[in-house]
Amino acid sequence: MAVLLHWAARAPGAVCLLWVLCLRGSLSFSAGHGATCEENGSVYYVGEWYFLDSDPCAQCECTSGGSLCARTACTSLPTACIHVSHYPTDCCPRCEKIGCEYRGEVYDLGQAFQPSECEQCTCDSDGIARCLVADCAPPPCVNPAYQRGKCCPDCKDGPNCYVDGTRTQVIPGGETVWVDSCTKCCCHDGQDAGYWEGNRLATCTRVQNCTAGKGLN
């Protein structure tokens, strides 16, 4: 593992890494071997490299002036990392899973999925799930019903509408209906979807000079 060491002059007899650790540990001399360093409960000779047991990110070299250590810089984890593990013996965290998390579910990069009847989603390479939501047209009836597995509601009985603002009587679309002996109403046939935007009432006309019992049934 390559470690960059940066030196800076300090007080006499001390040398320190600018951004990490100074000379540390004890220095001793062994007959026939010169200077040694004591770390991790072990003895290291000048020129030997080792990692500190107390800090897996610190790599040290035994020098004639003592142990010189520098910390390893961890690389950034992938943006799409959704599961990170940090093992005690490892310096840097590990990315165990790359993908997207959406509403508690995990998806692979590039995977298309449908979290609900009205959504179509894709797990993008940046780890973000992007979804398109269906925009349902107004149903051509006053009593639409939602079906399992379908996004938009259906008119099981076909187009229909209310006779008037009381919303108590419903007539089918596409035909003229006498709602009483003097009043006939026509409901839209449902072919023009735009018509149903907020329109739920039939068009009614009353026969002039009509009295009860003289209208058509």
Residue frames as qw, qx, qy, qz and C-alpha x, y, z in Angstrom:
[[0.000, 0.889, 0.457, 0.000, 0.00, 0.00, 0.00],
 [0.420, 0.387, -0.026, 0.820, 1.46, 3.37, -1.00],
 [0.338, -0.819, -0.389, 0.252, 1.46, 6.00, 1.73],
 [0.337, 0.732, -0.034, 0.591, 2.48, 9.60, 1.17],
 [0.610, -0.528, -0.307, 0.505, 4.74, 10.98, 3.90],
 [0.190, 0.842, 0.048, 0.503, 5.09, 14.72, 4.33],
 [0.657, -0.241, -0.362, 0.616, 7.86, 16.06, 6.56],
 [0.037, -0.908, -0.065, -0.412, 8.13, 19.32, 8.44],
 [0.429, 0.282, -0.535, 0.671, 10.90, 20.73, 10.62],
 [0.573, -0.740, -0.307, -0.175, 9.97, 20.89, 14.29],
 [0.406, -0.838, 0.353, -0.096, 11.92, 21.44, 17.47],
 [0.221, 0.585, -0.780, -0.006, 15.39, 19.82, 17.54],
 [0.124, -0.159, 0.964, -0.176, 15.13, 16.06, 17.60],
 [0.486, 0.392, 0.677, -0.390, 11.43, 15.88, 16.51],
 [0.116, 0.109, -0.633, -0.757, 10.04, 15.21, 13.03],
 [0.426, 0.349, 0.668, -0.501, 6.30, 15.07, 12.28],
 [0.218, 0.400, 0.742, 0.491, 3.93, 14.36, 9.43],
 [0.097, -0.106, -0.039, -0.989, 2.16, 17.59, 8.48],
 [0.586, -0.169, -0.238, -0.756, -1.27, 16.01, 8.39],
 [0.828, -0.200, -0.497, -0.168, -1.12, 12.88, 10.45],
 [0.816, -0.566, -0.084, 0.086, 1.09, 11.48, 13.24],
 [0.012, 0.866, -0.489, 0.101, 4.43, 12.45, 14.69],
 [0.476, 0.322, -0.793, 0.201, 7.32, 10.18, 15.49],
 [0.724, -0.449, 0.150, -0.501, 6.08, 7.86, 18.20],
 [0.976, -0.072, -0.205, 0.022, 6.93, 4.71, 20.10],
 [0.562, -0.726, 0.358, 0.167, 10.06, 3.73, 21.88],
 [0.649, 0.653, -0.387, 0.056, 13.43, 3.31, 20.22],
 [0.737, -0.553, 0.385, 0.055, 15.97, 0.79, 21.46],
 [0.362, 0.674, -0.626, -0.152, 19.22, -0.74, 20.26],
 [0.968, -0.127, 0.194, -0.092, 19.79, -4.46, 19.82],
 [0.409, -0.581, 0.618, 0.337, 23.25, -5.92, 19.69],
 [0.378, -0.048, 0.802, 0.460, 24.21, -6.66, 16.10],
 [0.243, 0.597, 0.721, 0.255, 20.98, -5.21, 14.70],
 [0.101, 0.240, 0.073, 0.963, 21.10, -1.49, 15.45],
 [0.321, 0.011, 0.321, -0.891, 18.00, 0.49, 16.36],
 [0.134, -0.338, -0.910, -0.201, 14.57, -1.18, 16.77],
 [0.366, -0.249, 0.017, -0.896, 11.02, 0.09, 17.42],
 [0.005, 0.196, 0.936, -0.292, 8.53, -1.39, 19.85],
 [0.474, 0.053, -0.061, -0.877, 4.87, -1.26, 18.76],
 [0.811, -0.019, -0.322, -0.488, 1.85, -3.57, 18.93],
 [0.816, -0.432, 0.363, -0.124, 3.74, -5.57, 21.55],
 [0.911, 0.248, 0.150, 0.294, 6.33, -6.45, 18.91],
 [0.368, -0.658, 0.309, 0.580, 9.83, -5.34, 17.95],
 [0.683, 0.695, 0.202, 0.097, 10.50, -3.93, 14.47],
 [0.626, -0.242, 0.222, 0.708, 13.87, -3.18, 12.86],
 [0.078, 0.640, -0.136, -0.752, 14.71, 0.00, 11.00],
 [0.187, 0.240, -0.684, -0.663, 13.14, -0.12, 7.55],
 [0.010, -0.300, -0.954, -0.017, 10.25, -2.43, 8.55],
 [0.356, -0.201, -0.181, -0.894, 6.66, -1.39, 7.86],
 [0.146, -0.297, -0.921, 0.207, 3.60, -2.33, 9.92],
 [0.317, -0.583, -0.352, -0.660, 0.06, -1.24, 10.80],
 [0.146, -0.263, 0.598, -0.743, -0.94, -0.10, 14.27],
 [0.176, -0.317, -0.931, 0.046, -3.26, -2.50, 16.07],
 [0.004, 0.533, 0.522, -0.666, -5.01, 0.50, 17.61],
 [0.367, 0.695, 0.012, -0.618, -5.65, 2.15, 14.23],
 [0.756, 0.212, 0.571, 0.241, -5.89, -0.02, 11.07],
 [0.456, 0.869, 0.150, 0.118, -5.56, 3.13, 8.96],
 [0.162, -0.907, 0.382, 0.075, -2.13, 4.03, 10.37],
 [0.930, 0.238, -0.087, 0.265, 0.84, 2.51, 8.55],
 [0.363, -0.885, 0.276, 0.098, 4.24, 2.99, 10.17],
 [0.771, 0.454, -0.334, 0.295, 7.89, 2.63, 9.34],
 [0.723, -0.613, -0.002, 0.318, 10.56, 1.98, 11.90],
 [0.458, 0.789, -0.167, 0.373, 13.27, 4.60, 11.40],
 [0.597, 0.110, -0.464, 0.645, 16.47, 5.44, 13.22],
 [0.082, -0.280, 0.262, -0.920, 14.54, 8.20, 14.96],
 [0.391, 0.142, 0.690, -0.592, 11.54, 6.08, 15.98],
 [0.339, 0.430, 0.825, 0.142, 8.26, 4.99, 14.38],
 [0.138, 0.256, -0.183, -0.939, 7.03, 7.28, 11.63],
 [0.286, 0.403, 0.866, -0.073, 3.33, 6.83, 10.86],
 [0.228, 0.116, -0.274, -0.927, 0.86, 8.11, 8.29],
 [0.535, 0.300, 0.651, -0.447, -2.89, 7.51, 7.96],
 [0.216, 0.175, 0.796, 0.537, -4.32, 6.00, 4.81],
 [0.356, 0.242, 0.039, -0.902, -6.92, 8.19, 3.08],
 [0.453, 0.301, 0.836, -0.077, -10.08, 6.23, 2.29],
 [0.017, -0.103, -0.575, -0.811, -11.59, 6.61, -1.15],
 [0.488, 0.066, 0.179, -0.852, -15.17, 7.85, -1.41],
 [0.422, 0.196, 0.880, -0.095, -17.87, 5.20, -1.49],
 [0.070, 0.291, 0.687, 0.662, -20.02, 4.95, -4.63],
 [0.309, -0.098, 0.066, -0.944, -22.91, 7.39, -4.70],
 [0.732, -0.123, -0.381, -0.551, -25.33, 4.50, -5.16],
 [0.342, 0.097, -0.872, 0.336, -24.03, 2.56, -2.14],
 [0.590, -0.478, -0.169, -0.629, -26.99, 1.56, 0.01],
 [0.889, -0.450, -0.078, -0.020, -25.29, -0.81, 2.44],
 [0.280, 0.733, -0.506, 0.358, -21.99, 0.04, 4.13],
 [0.892, -0.394, -0.190, 0.113, -20.00, -2.23, 6.47],
 [0.102, 0.813, -0.468, 0.331, -17.05, -1.24, 8.61],
 [0.920, -0.159, -0.334, 0.129, -15.07, -4.21, 9.91],
 [0.531, -0.828, 0.120, 0.134, -12.82, -3.66, 12.95],
 [0.717, -0.274, 0.398, 0.503, -9.73, -4.93, 11.13],
 [0.498, 0.556, 0.399, 0.533, -10.30, -2.78, 8.04],
 [0.244, -0.195, -0.070, 0.947, -9.14, 0.78, 7.66],
 [0.259, 0.076, -0.236, -0.934, -11.87, 1.92, 5.30],
 [0.632, 0.226, 0.515, -0.533, -15.59, 1.14, 5.13],
 [0.170, -0.002, 0.872, 0.459, -16.80, -1.30, 2.48],
 [0.567, 0.191, -0.074, -0.798, -19.74, -0.88, 0.15],
 [0.373, -0.009, 0.925, -0.073, -21.63, -4.17, 0.32],
 [0.368, 0.558, 0.741, 0.069, -24.54, -3.25, -1.93],
 [0.014, -0.222, 0.238, 0.946, -25.02, -0.78, -4.78],
 [0.003, 0.474, 0.810, 0.346, -28.49, 0.13, -5.97],
 [0.240, -0.394, -0.063, -0.885, -31.57, 2.15, -5.02],
 [0.084, -0.305, -0.848, 0.425, -33.75, 2.05, -1.95],
 [0.287, -0.214, -0.267, -0.894, -37.35, 3.09, -2.49],
 [0.697, -0.347, -0.018, -0.627, -40.07, 2.84, 0.15],
 [0.671, -0.433, 0.556, -0.232, -38.10, 0.26, 2.08],
 [0.933, 0.235, 0.263, 0.065, -37.37, -1.94, -0.95],
 [0.301, -0.629, 0.514, 0.500, -33.93, -2.35, -2.59],
 [0.786, 0.585, 0.186, -0.076, -33.48, -2.45, -6.38],
 [0.712, -0.120, 0.342, 0.601, -30.44, -3.09, -8.59],
 [0.002, 0.561, -0.238, -0.793, -28.95, -0.38, -10.79],
 [0.204, 0.169, -0.667, -0.697, -30.86, -0.17, -14.06],
 [0.020, 0.303, 0.950, -0.066, -33.77, -2.22, -12.72],
 [0.346, -0.255, -0.260, -0.865, -37.28, -1.15, -13.74],
 [0.131, -0.263, -0.898, 0.329, -40.01, -1.71, -11.18],
 [0.315, -0.493, -0.389, -0.712, -43.63, -0.80, -10.48],
 [0.077, 0.030, -0.729, 0.679, -44.19, 0.05, -6.79],
 [0.390, 0.397, 0.572, -0.603, -47.89, 0.74, -7.41],
 [0.546, 0.526, 0.640, 0.125, -50.42, 0.46, -10.21],
 [0.277, 0.945, 0.171, -0.009, -49.87, 4.09, -11.21],
 [0.199, -0.862, 0.412, 0.217, -46.05, 4.25, -10.99],
 [0.909, 0.336, -0.044, 0.244, -43.30, 3.13, -13.35],
 [0.335, -0.887, 0.302, 0.098, -39.82, 3.52, -11.85],
 [0.823, 0.411, -0.264, 0.289, -36.18, 2.92, -12.79],
 [0.671, -0.656, 0.084, 0.336, -33.16, 2.63, -10.50],
 [0.464, 0.861, -0.162, 0.132, -30.68, 5.07, -12.09],
 [0.778, 0.247, -0.353, 0.458, -26.89, 4.80, -11.97],
 [0.062, 0.531, -0.367, 0.761, -26.65, 7.53, -9.31],
 [0.205, -0.141, -0.869, 0.429, -28.65, 5.41, -6.87],
 [0.323, 0.212, 0.288, -0.876, -31.83, 7.47, -7.20],
 [0.260, 0.387, 0.877, 0.114, -35.13, 5.85, -8.14],
 [0.189, 0.224, -0.136, -0.946, -36.97, 8.01, -10.66],
 [0.270, 0.375, 0.880, -0.110, -40.66, 7.40, -11.28],
 [0.212, -0.121, -0.405, -0.881, -43.35, 8.38, -13.73],
 [0.249, 0.291, 0.753, -0.535, -46.84, 8.64, -12.27],
 [0.104, 0.412, 0.765, 0.484, -49.85, 8.04, -14.52],
 [0.207, 0.177, 0.170, -0.947, -52.28, 10.91, -15.00],
 [0.204, 0.381, 0.901, 0.042, -55.74, 9.39, -15.27],
 [0.149, -0.258, -0.376, -0.877, -58.34, 11.07, -17.46],
 [0.452, -0.032, 0.429, -0.782, -61.63, 11.97, -15.74],
 [0.167, 0.168, 0.968, 0.084, -63.86, 8.87, -15.86],
 [0.280, -0.155, -0.402, -0.858, -67.07, 9.36, -17.94],
 [0.557, -0.467, -0.655, -0.205, -69.35, 8.35, -15.09],
 [0.350, -0.703, 0.199, -0.586, -70.41, 9.37, -11.59],
 [0.840, -0.420, 0.281, -0.199, -69.64, 6.00, -10.01],
 [0.575, 0.566, -0.589, 0.045, -66.14, 4.91, -11.18],
 [0.893, -0.422, 0.145, -0.064, -64.63, 1.85, -9.50],
 [0.040, 0.728, -0.684, -0.041, -60.98, 0.97, -8.94],
 [0.978, 0.082, -0.159, -0.111, -59.97, -2.53, -10.03],
 [0.704, -0.555, 0.387, 0.217, -57.11, -4.46, -8.49],
 [0.686, -0.025, 0.491, 0.536, -54.01, -4.23, -10.68],
 [0.338, 0.680, 0.384, 0.525, -55.23, -1.19, -12.61],
 [0.298, -0.063, -0.206, 0.930, -54.12, 2.38, -12.09],
 [0.245, -0.051, -0.090, -0.964, -57.15, 4.30, -13.34],
 [0.450, 0.214, 0.700, -0.511, -60.78, 3.68, -12.36],
 [0.022, -0.149, -0.814, -0.561, -63.30, 2.13, -14.75],
 [0.536, 0.058, 0.139, -0.831, -66.96, 2.82, -15.40],
 [0.222, 0.007, 0.975, 0.014, -68.36, -0.71, -15.06],
 [0.378, 0.588, 0.666, -0.260, -71.87, 0.45, -16.00],
 [0.425, 0.515, 0.425, 0.612, -70.69, 2.65, -18.89],
 [0.106, 0.205, -0.055, 0.971, -70.97, 6.44, -19.16],
 [0.260, -0.707, -0.655, -0.064, -73.60, 8.09, -17.01],
 [0.135, 0.285, -0.196, 0.929, -74.37, 11.33, -15.21],
 [0.023, 0.411, 0.683, -0.603, -76.63, 12.93, -12.66],
 [0.153, 0.720, 0.614, 0.286, -79.95, 14.35, -13.77],
 [0.036, -0.898, -0.061, -0.435, -79.49, 17.56, -11.75],
 [0.137, 0.621, -0.511, 0.578, -77.55, 19.18, -8.94],
 [0.738, -0.460, 0.242, -0.429, -79.31, 17.13, -6.28],
 [0.243, 0.470, -0.848, -0.014, -77.21, 14.18, -7.50],
 [0.599, -0.083, 0.652, -0.457, -79.93, 11.73, -6.53],
 [0.835, 0.396, 0.335, -0.185, -80.83, 10.30, -9.94],
 [0.256, -0.474, 0.672, 0.509, -78.41, 8.78, -12.45],
 [0.788, 0.520, 0.171, -0.281, -79.13, 8.19, -16.14],
 [0.784, -0.021, 0.430, 0.447, -77.02, 6.34, -18.74],
 [0.053, -0.600, 0.306, 0.737, -74.97, 8.25, -21.31],
 [0.062, -0.124, 0.763, 0.631, -75.74, 8.50, -25.01],
 [0.117, -0.463, -0.811, -0.339, -79.52, 8.47, -24.84],
 [0.266, -0.343, 0.039, -0.900, -82.43, 10.72, -23.99],
 [0.285, -0.287, -0.882, 0.243, -84.40, 9.78, -20.89],
 [0.367, -0.631, -0.223, -0.646, -87.71, 11.13, -19.65],
 [0.253, 0.103, -0.737, 0.618, -87.09, 11.66, -15.98],
 [0.255, 0.376, 0.651, -0.608, -90.69, 12.70, -15.34],
 [0.455, 0.603, 0.655, 0.034, -93.79, 13.30, -17.44],
 [0.260, 0.955, 0.128, -0.067, -92.60, 16.74, -18.53],
 [0.128, -0.860, 0.464, 0.171, -88.77, 16.61, -18.46],
 [0.957, 0.239, 0.003, 0.166, -86.37, 14.82, -20.72],
 [0.320, -0.828, 0.418, 0.192, -82.62, 14.69, -20.16],
 [0.855, 0.465, -0.192, 0.128, -79.64, 13.71, -22.25],
 [0.629, -0.663, 0.333, 0.231, -76.33, 12.52, -20.85],
 [0.258, 0.745, -0.553, -0.269, -73.10, 12.76, -22.81],
 [0.963, 0.154, -0.178, -0.130, -72.07, 9.52, -24.51],
 [0.737, -0.573, 0.304, 0.191, -68.57, 9.57, -23.00],
 [0.822, 0.409, 0.139, 0.371, -66.65, 9.66, -26.29],
 [0.270, 0.759, -0.169, 0.568, -65.08, 13.07, -25.62],
 [0.665, -0.274, -0.511, 0.471, -62.90, 12.61, -22.54],
 [0.207, 0.158, -0.169, 0.951, -62.43, 16.36, -22.14],
 [0.419, -0.513, -0.353, -0.660, -66.15, 16.79, -21.61],
 [0.740, -0.478, -0.474, 0.010, -65.97, 15.00, -18.28],
 [0.415, 0.131, -0.387, 0.813, -63.57, 17.44, -16.67],
 [0.070, 0.126, 0.464, -0.874, -65.84, 18.56, -13.84],
 [0.529, 0.025, -0.258, -0.808, -69.01, 17.82, -15.85],
 [0.019, 0.040, 0.984, -0.170, -71.35, 15.32, -14.21],
 [0.394, 0.416, 0.499, -0.651, -74.82, 16.70, -15.01],
 [0.392, 0.406, 0.751, 0.344, -77.20, 15.85, -17.86],
 [0.093, 0.052, -0.196, -0.975, -78.68, 18.42, -20.20],
 [0.129, 0.456, 0.860, -0.190, -82.41, 18.60, -19.56],
 [0.173, -0.123, -0.282, -0.936, -85.35, 20.32, -21.28],
 [0.251, 0.336, 0.755, -0.505, -88.91, 20.69, -20.05],
 [0.117, 0.458, 0.726, 0.499, -91.90, 20.50, -22.39],
 [0.105, -0.090, 0.085, -0.987, -93.69, 23.86, -22.52],
 [0.596, -0.152, -0.024, -0.788, -97.12, 24.07, -21.01],
 [0.567, -0.017, -0.823, -0.035, -96.75, 20.53, -19.76],
 [0.571, -0.467, 0.299, -0.605, -98.79, 19.47, -16.77],
 [0.322, -0.287, 0.883, -0.187, -98.51, 16.35, -14.73],
 [0.652, 0.238, 0.694, -0.191, -99.75, 13.24, -16.53],
 [0.630, 0.734, 0.094, -0.234, -99.37, 14.63, -20.08],
 [0.055, 0.748, -0.621, -0.229, -95.66, 14.01, -20.64],
 [0.811, 0.274, -0.501, -0.126, -94.08, 10.95, -22.19],
 [0.774, -0.530, 0.336, -0.086, -92.72, 8.09, -20.07]]
